[in-house]
Amino acid sequence: MKTVRWTARILSLCILVFSLPFYFGYGNPLPFVKPDYTLWENVALMMVPLVFVGLIVGWKWPKIGGFLVVVPIIIGFVVGLFTKASFSPNLLVPLAPGILYLIDGFRKKEIEVTNADTVLKDSEAKQ
């Protein structure tokens, strides 16, 4: 279990260290400000900051971080399909730690429920 968590964290850290300088180096463009941006470009401008936040939040709350990474990427993919825009494969890179965060978050909950059931059964057996 710790392997999944730390793999997601290390991948997230690598992505953030590599990507944030590019993102802020080009300036922090606001979506829907320039009329010459297409719908896909505006969705990507909203999606990327959410992905960055999700990669950071996933360190503390893996399930929330995973959703903040995976959901915007899926929405961007769907918008890209409907607008016939070319979906950048670079946006799939953060999907790996996002999915790992989700696996970690859901497995952690499953372990907590299993432990609670075990404690409950043990206390019932003692009575």
C-alpha positions in Angstrom: 0.0 0.0 0.0 2.8 2.4 0.8 4.3 1.6 -2.6 1.3 3.0 -4.4 1.2 6.1 -2.2 4.8 6.9 -2.6 4.9 6.1 -6.3 2.0 8.6 -6.8 3.7 11.2 -4.6 7.1 10.9 -6.4 5.4 11.0 -9.9 3.4 14.1 -8.7 6.5 15.8 -7.5 8.4 15.1 -10.7 5.5 16.4 -12.8 5.1 19.6 -10.7 8.8 20.3 -10.7 9.0 19.9 -14.4 5.7 21.5 -15.4 5.2 24.5 -13.1 8.1 26.5 -14.5 6.7 26.1 -18.0 3.2 27.0 -16.9 4.3 30.1 -15.1 7.0 30.9 -17.6 4.5 31.3 -20.4 2.4 33.5 -18.1 -0.8 32.5 -16.4 -3.4 32.9 -19.1 -7.0 33.3 -17.9 -9.6 31.2 -19.7 -12.3 32.9 -21.8 -10.4 36.2 -21.8 -9.1 36.2 -25.4 -11.7 35.7 -28.0 -9.3 33.9 -30.4 -9.0 31.0 -27.9 -11.0 27.9 -29.0 -13.3 26.1 -26.6 -10.7 23.3 -26.2 -8.0 25.8 -25.3 -10.2 27.5 -22.7 -11.1 24.1 -21.2 -7.3 23.3 -21.1 -6.6 26.6 -19.4 -9.1 25.6 -16.7 -8.0 22.0 -16.5 -4.3 22.4 -16.0 -4.5 24.4 -12.7 -7.0 21.9 -11.3 -4.6 19.1 -12.2 -1.7 20.9 -10.4 -3.9 21.5 -7.3 -4.9 17.8 -7.4 -1.3 16.7 -7.6 -0.5 18.7 -4.5 -3.7 17.9 -2.5 -3.2 14.2 -3.2 -0.2 14.2 -0.8 -2.6 14.7 2.2 -6.0 13.5 0.8 -5.3 11.0 -2.0 -9.0 10.5 -2.9 -9.7 14.2 -3.4 -6.4 14.8 -5.2 -7.1 11.8 -7.5 -10.5 13.2 -8.4 -9.0 16.7 -9.0 -6.6 15.1 -11.4 -8.7 12.5 -13.2 -12.0 14.4 -13.6 -10.6 17.5 -15.4 -8.5 15.3 -17.7 -11.6 13.2 -18.6 -13.7 16.4 -19.2 -10.9 17.8 -21.4 -10.7 14.5 -23.3 -14.5 14.6 -23.9 -14.5 18.3 -25.0 -11.5 17.5 -27.3 -13.5 14.7 -28.9 -16.6 16.9 -29.4 -14.6 19.9 -30.7 -12.4 17.6 -32.9 -9.4 19.2 -31.3 -6.2 17.2 -31.0 -5.8 16.0 -27.4 -2.3 16.5 -26.2 -0.8 13.2 -24.9 1.2 15.4 -22.4 -2.0 15.8 -20.5 -2.2 12.1 -20.0 1.1 12.1 -17.9 -0.6 13.4 -14.7 -3.3 10.7 -15.1 -0.9 8.1 -13.7 -0.5 9.7 -10.3 -4.1 10.7 -10.3 -5.2 7.1 -10.7 -2.7 5.9 -8.1 -4.1 8.5 -5.7 -7.5 7.1 -6.3 -6.3 3.6 -5.7 -4.6 4.6 -2.5 -7.6 6.6 -1.3 -10.1 3.8 -1.9 -7.8 1.1 -0.6 -7.2 3.1 2.6 -11.0 3.4 3.1 -11.3 -0.4 2.5 -8.6 -1.1 5.0 -10.3 1.2 7.6 -13.6 -0.6 7.1 -12.0 -4.0 7.4 -10.2 -3.0 10.6 -13.4 -1.6 12.1 -15.2 -4.8 11.3 -12.4 -6.8 12.9 -12.5 -4.7 16.0 -16.3 -5.0 16.2 -16.1 -8.8 15.8 -13.4 -9.1 18.5 -15.4 -7.0 20.9 -18.5 -9.1 20.3 -16.6 -12.3 20.8 -15.2 -11.1 24.1 -18.7 -10.5 25.4 
